[in-house]
Amino acid sequence: MTTQAVRGWQQSPGQALRVREGFRVEDFDCSGTPGFPGTKRDAKRLMRQRGDTLGELQEKLFAEGRSGGTRSVLLVLQGMDTSGKGGMVRHVLGLVDPQGVHHTAFGVPTEQERSHHYLWRIDRALPPAGKIGVFDRSHYEDVLVVRVRSFVDESVWSARYDEINAWEQRRVDEGTRIVKCALLVSPQQQLKRLAERLERPDKHWKYDPGDIDERARWDTYMDAYQEVFDRCSTDAAPWYAIAADRKWYARLAVTELLTHALEGMELEWPAAAFDVDAEKARLSALRR
Ligand code: ATP
């Protein structure tokens, strides 16, 4: 056991990382560790501590759902290729019981999905009561890749920001707490990660030649992200900008935001739906 204190957050990540008016994605330092002055070791230790809290809160949420509660949590992860969305799911959601997690990765829409409104597949993926839903990519693809690649006319995608805000507000009103995290990786770091995928045979499966084509559209993507931040960081469902060049920092930040969201729900263990003393008496009668 070490006696060295774990250095914590200097400022609550909910405050430090929230995207507010005036946020400029082009000025954002993706390699920083905003709000957290500690080292990687500090972060790993703190993450373990907060992971214990997160695990307990998730179990309370699950118990609430089993006892007739209707609340849930939705973690939305958006980011460019190599921004670490998959690792985030493994490392952060790996801290809780997998039975309480409802994970969905959104790829290119299937033929069936394309035959419906773009929010159809999103609605179907919402977490049931008592669960933590995770979206690896999300409805925001419909104003990101769809806009950048001109898959629909501007008149169509430009109407979606308000529609998304209204959709999110409805989910919040129904009892889903939404935590939206944009994993912001720098183009230099992306280059490194793509090169590593090519160098290492165990990472070849992650490499997609199409990622290079997307990278060529970096600036257009950043314009699209900027508009998402300008128009869809609402009080009901704010965006958090996560510096993602250092994976240890990004994972700590998302762990903290998720834990904080659950703490804010003031979850309690549900009261027993039976007479505890009577059941104790029945059990002790069996021991005699
Ligand atoms: P990763 O998310 O790490 O790239 P992956 O390569 O395994 O994971 P895919 O199944 O290839 O995932 O799906 C991701 C791709 O799907 C991305 O290129 C993304 O832009 C695209 N995509 C997601 N949603 C949409 C959408 N609504 N319209 C068009 N393309 C979309």
py3Dmol code that shows the C-alpha trace and the ligand (Angstrom):
import py3Dmol

protein = """\
ATOM      1  CA  MET A   1       0.000   0.000   0.000  1.00  0.00           C
ATOM      2  CA  THR A   2       1.348   3.362  -0.910  1.00  0.00           C
ATOM      3  CA  THR A   3       0.898   6.344   1.357  1.00  0.00           C
ATOM      4  CA  GLN A   4       1.225   8.785  -1.495  1.00  0.00           C
ATOM      5  CA  ALA A   5      -1.979  10.818  -1.787  1.00  0.00           C
ATOM      6  CA  VAL A   6      -3.911  10.548  -5.006  1.00  0.00           C
ATOM      7  CA  ARG A   7      -4.027  13.921  -6.608  1.00  0.00           C
ATOM      8  CA  GLY A   8      -7.546  14.641  -7.681  1.00  0.00           C
ATOM      9  CA  TRP A   9      -9.359  17.087  -9.883  1.00  0.00           C
ATOM     10  CA  GLN A  10      -8.563  20.745  -9.439  1.00  0.00           C
ATOM     11  CA  GLN A  11     -11.933  21.666 -10.868  1.00  0.00           C
ATOM     12  CA  SER A  12     -15.030  19.502 -11.248  1.00  0.00           C
ATOM     13  CA  PRO A  13     -14.876  17.929 -14.729  1.00  0.00           C
ATOM     14  CA  GLY A  14     -18.549  18.766 -15.143  1.00  0.00           C
ATOM     15  CA  GLN A  15     -17.544  22.415 -14.985  1.00  0.00           C
ATOM     16  CA  ALA A  16     -14.097  22.248 -16.574  1.00  0.00           C
ATOM     17  CA  LEU A  17     -15.078  20.178 -19.608  1.00  0.00           C
ATOM     18  CA  ARG A  18     -18.553  21.405 -20.410  1.00  0.00           C
ATOM     19  CA  VAL A  19     -18.888  22.936 -23.852  1.00  0.00           C
ATOM     20  CA  ARG A  20     -20.184  26.455 -23.408  1.00  0.00           C
ATOM     21  CA  GLU A  21     -20.889  29.333 -25.722  1.00  0.00           C
ATOM     22  CA  GLY A  22     -17.674  30.492 -27.349  1.00  0.00           C
ATOM     23  CA  PHE A  23     -16.007  27.059 -27.312  1.00  0.00           C
ATOM     24  CA  ARG A  24     -13.792  26.752 -30.385  1.00  0.00           C
ATOM     25  CA  VAL A  25     -12.799  23.258 -31.386  1.00  0.00           C
ATOM     26  CA  GLU A  26      -9.865  24.620 -33.432  1.00  0.00           C
ATOM     27  CA  ASP A  27      -8.394  26.200 -30.298  1.00  0.00           C
ATOM     28  CA  PHE A  28      -8.841  23.109 -28.130  1.00  0.00           C
ATOM     29  CA  ASP A  29      -5.663  21.442 -26.856  1.00  0.00           C
ATOM     30  CA  CYS A  30      -6.279  17.737 -27.424  1.00  0.00           C
ATOM     31  CA  SER A  31      -3.081  16.816 -25.581  1.00  0.00           C
ATOM     32  CA  GLY A  32      -3.967  18.706 -22.403  1.00  0.00           C
ATOM     33  CA  THR A  33      -5.363  17.363 -19.146  1.00  0.00           C
ATOM     34  CA  PRO A  34      -7.823  20.149 -18.262  1.00  0.00           C
ATOM     35  CA  GLY A  35      -8.864  20.190 -14.618  1.00  0.00           C
ATOM     36  CA  PHE A  36      -6.506  17.362 -13.657  1.00  0.00           C
ATOM     37  CA  PRO A  37      -2.973  18.267 -12.567  1.00  0.00           C
ATOM     38  CA  GLY A  38      -1.977  14.701 -11.635  1.00  0.00           C
ATOM     39  CA  THR A  39       0.145  12.127 -13.423  1.00  0.00           C
ATOM     40  CA  LYS A  40      -0.870   9.009 -15.303  1.00  0.00           C
ATOM     41  CA  ARG A  41      -0.277   7.003 -12.120  1.00  0.00           C
ATOM     42  CA  ASP A  42      -2.490   9.334 -10.125  1.00  0.00           C
ATOM     43  CA  ALA A  43      -5.160   8.992 -12.795  1.00  0.00           C
ATOM     44  CA  LYS A  44      -5.061   5.208 -12.717  1.00  0.00           C
ATOM     45  CA  ARG A  45      -5.385   5.126  -8.945  1.00  0.00           C
ATOM     46  CA  LEU A  46      -8.185   7.665  -8.937  1.00  0.00           C
ATOM     47  CA  MET A  47      -9.952   5.756 -11.668  1.00  0.00           C
ATOM     48  CA  ARG A  48      -9.886   2.604  -9.548  1.00  0.00           C
ATOM     49  CA  GLN A  49     -11.364   4.513  -6.609  1.00  0.00           C
ATOM     50  CA  ARG A  50     -14.066   6.135  -8.675  1.00  0.00           C
ATOM     51  CA  GLY A  51     -14.674   2.827 -10.399  1.00  0.00           C
ATOM     52  CA  ASP A  52     -15.729   1.354  -7.062  1.00  0.00           C
ATOM     53  CA  THR A  53     -18.216   4.188  -6.600  1.00  0.00           C
ATOM     54  CA  LEU A  54     -19.408   3.860 -10.181  1.00  0.00           C
ATOM     55  CA  GLY A  55     -19.910   0.118  -9.713  1.00  0.00           C
ATOM     56  CA  GLU A  56     -22.002   0.621  -6.592  1.00  0.00           C
ATOM     57  CA  LEU A  57     -24.119   3.342  -8.186  1.00  0.00           C
ATOM     58  CA  GLN A  58     -24.696   1.225 -11.273  1.00  0.00           C
ATOM     59  CA  GLU A  59     -25.939  -1.590  -9.054  1.00  0.00           C
ATOM     60  CA  LYS A  60     -28.316   0.810  -7.313  1.00  0.00           C
ATOM     61  CA  LEU A  61     -29.621   1.994 -10.675  1.00  0.00           C
ATOM     62  CA  PHE A  62     -30.089  -1.608 -11.752  1.00  0.00           C
ATOM     63  CA  ALA A  63     -31.898  -2.407  -8.494  1.00  0.00           C
ATOM     64  CA  GLU A  64     -34.133   0.615  -8.982  1.00  0.00           C
ATOM     65  CA  GLY A  65     -34.996  -0.589 -12.491  1.00  0.00           C
ATOM     66  CA  ARG A  66     -35.829  -4.030 -11.112  1.00  0.00           C
ATOM     67  CA  SER A  67     -38.105  -2.424  -8.540  1.00  0.00           C
ATOM     68  CA  GLY A  68     -40.304  -0.505 -10.923  1.00  0.00           C
ATOM     69  CA  GLY A  69     -38.076   2.548 -11.454  1.00  0.00           C
ATOM     70  CA  THR A  70     -37.954   4.048 -14.930  1.00  0.00           C
ATOM     71  CA  ARG A  71     -34.671   5.953 -14.890  1.00  0.00           C
ATOM     72  CA  SER A  72     -31.602   5.196 -16.997  1.00  0.00           C
ATOM     73  CA  VAL A  73     -28.346   6.783 -18.110  1.00  0.00           C
ATOM     74  CA  LEU A  74     -27.060   7.245 -21.645  1.00  0.00           C
ATOM     75  CA  LEU A  75     -23.379   7.818 -22.376  1.00  0.00           C
ATOM     76  CA  VAL A  76     -22.859   9.141 -25.910  1.00  0.00           C
ATOM     77  CA  LEU A  77     -19.341   8.774 -27.318  1.00  0.00           C
ATOM     78  CA  GLN A  78     -18.439  10.651 -30.469  1.00  0.00           C
ATOM     79  CA  GLY A  79     -15.029  11.118 -31.989  1.00  0.00           C
ATOM     80  CA  MET A  80     -12.936  10.804 -35.119  1.00  0.00           C
ATOM     81  CA  ASP A  81     -11.375   7.441 -36.023  1.00  0.00           C
ATOM     82  CA  THR A  82      -8.741   6.382 -33.445  1.00  0.00           C
ATOM     83  CA  SER A  83     -10.132   8.772 -30.826  1.00  0.00           C
ATOM     84  CA  GLY A  84     -10.425   5.839 -28.412  1.00  0.00           C
ATOM     85  CA  LYS A  85     -14.166   5.138 -28.306  1.00  0.00           C
ATOM     86  CA  GLY A  86     -13.711   1.377 -28.151  1.00  0.00           C
ATOM     87  CA  GLY A  87     -11.075   1.561 -25.414  1.00  0.00           C
ATOM     88  CA  MET A  88     -13.339   3.908 -23.492  1.00  0.00           C
ATOM     89  CA  VAL A  89     -16.098   1.333 -23.467  1.00  0.00           C
ATOM     90  CA  ARG A  90     -13.652  -1.380 -22.358  1.00  0.00           C
ATOM     91  CA  HIS A  91     -11.956   0.629 -19.639  1.00  0.00           C
ATOM     92  CA  VAL A  92     -14.800   2.731 -18.246  1.00  0.00           C
ATOM     93  CA  LEU A  93     -17.807   0.478 -18.658  1.00  0.00           C
ATOM     94  CA  GLY A  94     -15.502  -2.395 -17.746  1.00  0.00           C
ATOM     95  CA  LEU A  95     -15.617  -0.972 -14.226  1.00  0.00           C
ATOM     96  CA  VAL A  96     -19.243  -1.982 -13.797  1.00  0.00           C
ATOM     97  CA  ASP A  97     -21.264  -5.183 -14.021  1.00  0.00           C
ATOM     98  CA  PRO A  98     -21.732  -5.905 -17.744  1.00  0.00           C
ATOM     99  CA  GLN A  99     -25.320  -6.983 -17.042  1.00  0.00           C
ATOM    100  CA  GLY A 100     -26.141  -3.354 -16.320  1.00  0.00           C
ATOM    101  CA  VAL A 101     -24.723  -2.015 -19.586  1.00  0.00           C
ATOM    102  CA  HIS A 102     -26.637  -1.649 -22.832  1.00  0.00           C
ATOM    103  CA  HIS A 103     -24.048  -1.049 -25.563  1.00  0.00           C
ATOM    104  CA  THR A 104     -24.705  -0.053 -29.161  1.00  0.00           C
ATOM    105  CA  ALA A 105     -22.160   0.816 -31.875  1.00  0.00           C
ATOM    106  CA  PHE A 106     -23.610   2.697 -34.817  1.00  0.00           C
ATOM    107  CA  GLY A 107     -22.075   1.971 -38.197  1.00  0.00           C
ATOM    108  CA  VAL A 108     -23.212   2.759 -41.710  1.00  0.00           C
ATOM    109  CA  PRO A 109     -27.007   2.357 -41.607  1.00  0.00           C
ATOM    110  CA  THR A 110     -28.340  -0.935 -42.919  1.00  0.00           C
ATOM    111  CA  GLU A 111     -30.906  -1.028 -45.690  1.00  0.00           C
ATOM    112  CA  GLN A 112     -33.644  -1.477 -43.109  1.00  0.00           C
ATOM    113  CA  GLU A 113     -32.350   1.447 -41.035  1.00  0.00           C
ATOM    114  CA  ARG A 114     -32.151   3.634 -44.119  1.00  0.00           C
ATOM    115  CA  SER A 115     -35.792   2.956 -44.860  1.00  0.00           C
ATOM    116  CA  HIS A 116     -36.718   4.684 -41.590  1.00  0.00           C
ATOM    117  CA  HIS A 117     -36.242   8.139 -40.072  1.00  0.00           C
ATOM    118  CA  TYR A 118     -32.636   8.537 -38.854  1.00  0.00           C
ATOM    119  CA  LEU A 119     -33.745   8.501 -35.192  1.00  0.00           C
ATOM    120  CA  TRP A 120     -35.514   5.158 -35.587  1.00  0.00           C
ATOM    121  CA  ARG A 121     -32.440   3.054 -34.910  1.00  0.00           C
ATOM    122  CA  ILE A 122     -31.440   5.398 -32.099  1.00  0.00           C
ATOM    123  CA  ASP A 123     -34.802   5.002 -30.342  1.00  0.00           C
ATOM    124  CA  ARG A 124     -34.496   1.245 -30.582  1.00  0.00           C
ATOM    125  CA  ALA A 125     -31.088   1.345 -28.901  1.00  0.00           C
ATOM    126  CA  LEU A 126     -32.139   3.377 -25.858  1.00  0.00           C
ATOM    127  CA  PRO A 127     -31.235   1.784 -22.535  1.00  0.00           C
ATOM    128  CA  PRO A 128     -34.083   0.095 -20.691  1.00  0.00           C
ATOM    129  CA  ALA A 129     -34.917   1.288 -17.168  1.00  0.00           C
ATOM    130  CA  GLY A 130     -32.102   0.635 -14.724  1.00  0.00           C
ATOM    131  CA  LYS A 131     -29.357   0.373 -17.327  1.00  0.00           C
ATOM    132  CA  ILE A 132     -26.438   2.452 -18.499  1.00  0.00           C
ATOM    133  CA  GLY A 133     -26.669   2.784 -22.265  1.00  0.00           C
ATOM    134  CA  VAL A 134     -23.554   3.453 -24.288  1.00  0.00           C
ATOM    135  CA  PHE A 135     -23.619   4.798 -27.819  1.00  0.00           C
ATOM    136  CA  ASP A 136     -20.348   4.265 -29.702  1.00  0.00           C
ATOM    137  CA  ARG A 137     -21.127   6.888 -32.353  1.00  0.00           C
ATOM    138  CA  SER A 138     -24.707   8.076 -32.313  1.00  0.00           C
ATOM    139  CA  HIS A 139     -27.437  10.186 -33.898  1.00  0.00           C
ATOM    140  CA  TYR A 140     -24.751  12.869 -34.268  1.00  0.00           C
ATOM    141  CA  GLU A 141     -23.369  10.919 -37.228  1.00  0.00           C
ATOM    142  CA  ASP A 142     -26.436  12.244 -39.015  1.00  0.00           C
ATOM    143  CA  VAL A 143     -25.052  15.782 -38.760  1.00  0.00           C
ATOM    144  CA  LEU A 144     -21.364  14.766 -38.992  1.00  0.00           C
ATOM    145  CA  VAL A 145     -20.487  12.161 -41.616  1.00  0.00           C
ATOM    146  CA  VAL A 146     -23.810  12.740 -43.357  1.00  0.00           C
ATOM    147  CA  ARG A 147     -23.108  16.461 -43.628  1.00  0.00           C
ATOM    148  CA  VAL A 148     -19.408  16.111 -44.489  1.00  0.00           C
ATOM    149  CA  ARG A 149     -20.075  13.528 -47.202  1.00  0.00           C
ATOM    150  CA  SER A 150     -23.238  15.307 -48.442  1.00  0.00           C
ATOM    151  CA  PHE A 151     -25.321  12.140 -48.087  1.00  0.00           C
ATOM    152  CA  VAL A 152     -28.405  14.359 -47.864  1.00  0.00           C
ATOM    153  CA  ASP A 153     -29.090  17.967 -48.875  1.00  0.00           C
ATOM    154  CA  GLU A 154     -28.153  20.782 -46.553  1.00  0.00           C
ATOM    155  CA  SER A 155     -31.844  21.585 -46.121  1.00  0.00           C
ATOM    156  CA  VAL A 156     -32.234  18.115 -44.581  1.00  0.00           C
ATOM    157  CA  TRP A 157     -29.236  17.951 -42.238  1.00  0.00           C
ATOM    158  CA  SER A 158     -29.566  21.558 -41.135  1.00  0.00           C
ATOM    159  CA  ALA A 159     -33.024  20.837 -39.698  1.00  0.00           C
ATOM    160  CA  ARG A 160     -31.635  18.032 -37.573  1.00  0.00           C
ATOM    161  CA  TYR A 161     -29.938  20.053 -34.824  1.00  0.00           C
ATOM    162  CA  ASP A 162     -33.236  21.342 -33.428  1.00  0.00           C
ATOM    163  CA  GLU A 163     -34.783  17.954 -33.928  1.00  0.00           C
ATOM    164  CA  ILE A 164     -31.976  16.285 -31.982  1.00  0.00           C
ATOM    165  CA  ASN A 165     -32.275  18.807 -29.156  1.00  0.00           C
ATOM    166  CA  ALA A 166     -36.014  18.181 -28.908  1.00  0.00           C
ATOM    167  CA  TRP A 167     -35.481  14.402 -29.033  1.00  0.00           C
ATOM    168  CA  GLU A 168     -32.869  14.567 -26.263  1.00  0.00           C
ATOM    169  CA  GLN A 169     -35.101  16.805 -24.140  1.00  0.00           C
ATOM    170  CA  ARG A 170     -37.870  14.214 -24.391  1.00  0.00           C
ATOM    171  CA  ARG A 171     -35.529  11.439 -23.290  1.00  0.00           C
ATOM    172  CA  VAL A 172     -34.386  13.538 -20.325  1.00  0.00           C
ATOM    173  CA  ASP A 173     -38.026  14.283 -19.389  1.00  0.00           C
ATOM    174  CA  GLU A 174     -38.710  10.557 -19.466  1.00  0.00           C
ATOM    175  CA  GLY A 175     -35.908   9.938 -16.959  1.00  0.00           C
ATOM    176  CA  THR A 176     -32.766   9.288 -19.006  1.00  0.00           C
ATOM    177  CA  ARG A 177     -29.698  11.214 -17.942  1.00  0.00           C
ATOM    178  CA  ILE A 178     -27.611  11.943 -21.030  1.00  0.00           C
ATOM    179  CA  VAL A 179     -23.821  12.371 -20.836  1.00  0.00           C
ATOM    180  CA  LYS A 180     -22.367  13.385 -24.204  1.00  0.00           C
ATOM    181  CA  CYS A 181     -18.593  13.084 -24.539  1.00  0.00           C
ATOM    182  CA  ALA A 182     -16.706  14.232 -27.622  1.00  0.00           C
ATOM    183  CA  LEU A 183     -13.309  12.528 -27.684  1.00  0.00           C
ATOM    184  CA  LEU A 184     -11.130  15.120 -29.366  1.00  0.00           C
ATOM    185  CA  VAL A 185      -7.917  13.727 -30.782  1.00  0.00           C
ATOM    186  CA  SER A 186      -5.357  15.855 -32.630  1.00  0.00           C
ATOM    187  CA  PRO A 187      -4.517  15.078 -36.270  1.00  0.00           C
ATOM    188  CA  GLN A 188      -0.909  14.383 -35.197  1.00  0.00           C
ATOM    189  CA  GLN A 189      -2.026  11.838 -32.629  1.00  0.00           C
ATOM    190  CA  GLN A 190      -4.392  10.245 -35.121  1.00  0.00           C
ATOM    191  CA  LEU A 191      -1.489   9.861 -37.544  1.00  0.00           C
ATOM    192  CA  LYS A 192       0.526   8.075 -34.849  1.00  0.00           C
ATOM    193  CA  ARG A 193      -2.322   5.753 -34.011  1.00  0.00           C
ATOM    194  CA  LEU A 194      -3.001   4.928 -37.655  1.00  0.00           C
ATOM    195  CA  ALA A 195       0.711   4.228 -38.196  1.00  0.00           C
ATOM    196  CA  GLU A 196       0.709   1.947 -35.165  1.00  0.00           C
ATOM    197  CA  ARG A 197      -2.251   0.039 -36.549  1.00  0.00           C
ATOM    198  CA  LEU A 198      -0.232  -0.608 -39.696  1.00  0.00           C
ATOM    199  CA  GLU A 199       2.972  -1.513 -37.849  1.00  0.00           C
ATOM    200  CA  ARG A 200       1.405  -4.032 -35.504  1.00  0.00           C
ATOM    201  CA  PRO A 201      -0.175  -7.212 -36.878  1.00  0.00           C
ATOM    202  CA  ASP A 202      -2.374  -7.407 -33.773  1.00  0.00           C
ATOM    203  CA  LYS A 203      -3.852  -4.034 -34.745  1.00  0.00           C
ATOM    204  CA  HIS A 204      -4.361  -4.680 -38.458  1.00  0.00           C
ATOM    205  CA  TRP A 205      -7.951  -5.710 -37.810  1.00  0.00           C
ATOM    206  CA  LYS A 206      -8.643  -2.177 -36.585  1.00  0.00           C
ATOM    207  CA  TYR A 207      -7.213  -0.531 -39.678  1.00  0.00           C
ATOM    208  CA  ASP A 208      -9.641   0.607 -42.339  1.00  0.00           C
ATOM    209  CA  PRO A 209      -8.176   2.093 -45.554  1.00  0.00           C
ATOM    210  CA  GLY A 210     -11.226   4.378 -45.582  1.00  0.00           C
ATOM    211  CA  ASP A 211      -9.898   6.080 -42.434  1.00  0.00           C
ATOM    212  CA  ILE A 212      -7.280   7.831 -44.597  1.00  0.00           C
ATOM    213  CA  ASP A 213     -10.015   9.261 -46.822  1.00  0.00           C
ATOM    214  CA  GLU A 214     -11.903  10.527 -43.787  1.00  0.00           C
ATOM    215  CA  ARG A 215      -8.720  12.080 -42.434  1.00  0.00           C
ATOM    216  CA  ALA A 216      -8.376  14.098 -45.632  1.00  0.00           C
ATOM    217  CA  ARG A 217     -11.672  15.738 -44.708  1.00  0.00           C
ATOM    218  CA  TRP A 218     -10.449  16.724 -41.226  1.00  0.00           C
ATOM    219  CA  ASP A 219     -11.223  20.439 -41.482  1.00  0.00           C
ATOM    220  CA  THR A 220     -14.694  19.812 -42.838  1.00  0.00           C
ATOM    221  CA  TYR A 221     -15.312  17.418 -39.965  1.00  0.00           C
ATOM    222  CA  MET A 222     -14.135  20.017 -37.473  1.00  0.00           C
ATOM    223  CA  ASP A 223     -16.596  22.534 -38.965  1.00  0.00           C
ATOM    224  CA  ALA A 224     -19.340  19.950 -38.516  1.00  0.00           C
ATOM    225  CA  TYR A 225     -18.268  19.277 -34.906  1.00  0.00           C
ATOM    226  CA  GLN A 226     -18.201  23.012 -34.245  1.00  0.00           C
ATOM    227  CA  GLU A 227     -21.813  23.337 -35.308  1.00  0.00           C
ATOM    228  CA  VAL A 228     -22.793  20.374 -33.130  1.00  0.00           C
ATOM    229  CA  PHE A 229     -21.154  22.103 -30.162  1.00  0.00           C
ATOM    230  CA  ASP A 230     -22.698  25.476 -31.024  1.00  0.00           C
ATOM    231  CA  ARG A 231     -26.208  24.130 -31.426  1.00  0.00           C
ATOM    232  CA  CYS A 232     -26.548  20.966 -29.367  1.00  0.00           C
ATOM    233  CA  SER A 233     -24.782  21.641 -26.060  1.00  0.00           C
ATOM    234  CA  THR A 234     -27.986  22.278 -24.136  1.00  0.00           C
ATOM    235  CA  ASP A 235     -28.803  22.463 -20.437  1.00  0.00           C
ATOM    236  CA  ALA A 236     -30.747  19.222 -20.752  1.00  0.00           C
ATOM    237  CA  ALA A 237     -27.876  17.402 -22.466  1.00  0.00           C
ATOM    238  CA  PRO A 238     -24.603  19.352 -22.549  1.00  0.00           C
ATOM    239  CA  TRP A 239     -21.557  18.253 -24.508  1.00  0.00           C
ATOM    240  CA  TYR A 240     -18.277  17.613 -22.730  1.00  0.00           C
ATOM    241  CA  ALA A 241     -15.057  18.135 -24.678  1.00  0.00           C
ATOM    242  CA  ILE A 242     -12.589  15.416 -23.745  1.00  0.00           C
ATOM    243  CA  ALA A 243      -8.927  15.868 -24.644  1.00  0.00           C
ATOM    244  CA  ALA A 244      -8.204  12.423 -26.065  1.00  0.00           C
ATOM    245  CA  ASP A 245      -4.516  12.416 -27.046  1.00  0.00           C
ATOM    246  CA  ARG A 246      -3.708  10.939 -23.635  1.00  0.00           C
ATOM    247  CA  LYS A 247      -5.947   7.946 -23.255  1.00  0.00           C
ATOM    248  CA  TRP A 248      -5.433   7.738 -19.498  1.00  0.00           C
ATOM    249  CA  TYR A 249      -6.763  11.264 -19.089  1.00  0.00           C
ATOM    250  CA  ALA A 250      -9.749  10.764 -21.398  1.00  0.00           C
ATOM    251  CA  ARG A 251     -10.725   7.577 -19.574  1.00  0.00           C
ATOM    252  CA  LEU A 252     -10.460   9.239 -16.190  1.00  0.00           C
ATOM    253  CA  ALA A 253     -12.523  12.211 -17.379  1.00  0.00           C
ATOM    254  CA  VAL A 254     -15.333  10.049 -18.747  1.00  0.00           C
ATOM    255  CA  THR A 255     -15.300   7.855 -15.618  1.00  0.00           C
ATOM    256  CA  GLU A 256     -15.697  10.984 -13.532  1.00  0.00           C
ATOM    257  CA  LEU A 257     -18.483  12.467 -15.680  1.00  0.00           C
ATOM    258  CA  LEU A 258     -20.408   9.217 -15.652  1.00  0.00           C
ATOM    259  CA  THR A 259     -19.948   8.706 -11.914  1.00  0.00           C
ATOM    260  CA  HIS A 260     -20.981  12.290 -11.279  1.00  0.00           C
ATOM    261  CA  ALA A 261     -24.127  11.836 -13.378  1.00  0.00           C
ATOM    262  CA  LEU A 262     -25.118   8.801 -11.332  1.00  0.00           C
ATOM    263  CA  GLU A 263     -24.326  10.590  -8.075  1.00  0.00           C
ATOM    264  CA  GLY A 264     -26.684  13.356  -9.150  1.00  0.00           C
ATOM    265  CA  MET A 265     -29.535  10.856  -9.407  1.00  0.00           C
ATOM    266  CA  GLU A 266     -29.470  10.335  -5.641  1.00  0.00           C
ATOM    267  CA  LEU A 267     -30.009   6.632  -6.015  1.00  0.00           C
ATOM    268  CA  GLU A 268     -31.073   4.600  -2.998  1.00  0.00           C
ATOM    269  CA  TRP A 269     -31.327   0.887  -2.455  1.00  0.00           C
ATOM    270  CA  PRO A 270     -34.962  -0.022  -3.004  1.00  0.00           C
ATOM    271  CA  ALA A 271     -36.949  -0.919   0.097  1.00  0.00           C
ATOM    272  CA  ALA A 272     -37.667  -4.615   0.450  1.00  0.00           C
ATOM    273  CA  ALA A 273     -40.997  -5.634  -0.985  1.00  0.00           C
ATOM    274  CA  PHE A 274     -41.381  -8.190   1.806  1.00  0.00           C
ATOM    275  CA  ASP A 275     -41.331  -8.237   5.610  1.00  0.00           C
ATOM    276  CA  VAL A 276     -37.610  -8.509   6.419  1.00  0.00           C
ATOM    277  CA  ASP A 277     -38.128  -9.600  10.057  1.00  0.00           C
ATOM    278  CA  ALA A 278     -40.659 -12.216   9.079  1.00  0.00           C
ATOM    279  CA  GLU A 279     -38.250 -13.609   6.477  1.00  0.00           C
ATOM    280  CA  LYS A 280     -35.397 -13.659   9.022  1.00  0.00           C
ATOM    281  CA  ALA A 281     -37.621 -15.618  11.366  1.00  0.00           C
ATOM    282  CA  ARG A 282     -38.510 -18.099   8.642  1.00  0.00           C
ATOM    283  CA  LEU A 283     -34.834 -18.538   7.766  1.00  0.00           C
ATOM    284  CA  SER A 284     -33.746 -19.088  11.364  1.00  0.00           C
ATOM    285  CA  ALA A 285     -36.535 -21.627  11.761  1.00  0.00           C
ATOM    286  CA  LEU A 286     -34.835 -23.619   8.998  1.00  0.00           C
ATOM    287  CA  ARG A 287     -31.555 -23.655  10.975  1.00  0.00           C
ATOM    288  CA  ARG A 288     -33.123 -25.231  14.054  1.00  0.00           C
TER     289      ARG A 288
END
"""
ligand_1 = """\
31
ATP
P -15.155 2.767 -35.543
O -16.361 3.451 -34.952
O -14.041 2.654 -34.573
O -14.725 3.344 -36.854
P -15.786 0.370 -36.989
O -14.846 0.769 -38.058
O -15.783 -1.047 -36.535
O -15.626 1.277 -35.711
P -18.045 0.580 -38.672
O -19.006 -0.549 -38.567
O -17.102 0.639 -39.835
O -17.281 0.727 -37.326
O -18.919 1.905 -38.606
C -18.357 3.137 -38.461
C -18.615 3.943 -39.711
O -20.014 4.118 -39.886
C -17.994 5.307 -39.626
O -17.253 5.573 -40.779
C -19.202 6.228 -39.533
O -18.972 7.483 -40.082
C -20.253 5.447 -40.302
N -21.604 5.865 -39.923
C -22.150 5.851 -38.695
N -23.390 6.375 -38.717
C -23.626 6.743 -39.986
C -24.723 7.355 -40.645
N -25.835 7.692 -39.993
N -24.623 7.558 -41.970
C -23.501 7.213 -42.653
N -22.433 6.646 -42.083
C -22.489 6.410 -40.775
"""
view = py3Dmol.view(width=600, height=400)
view.addModel(protein, "pdb")
view.setStyle({"model": 0}, {"cartoon": {"style": "trace"}})
view.addModel(ligand_1, "xyz")
view.setStyle({"model": 1}, {"stick": {}})
view.zoomTo()
view.show()
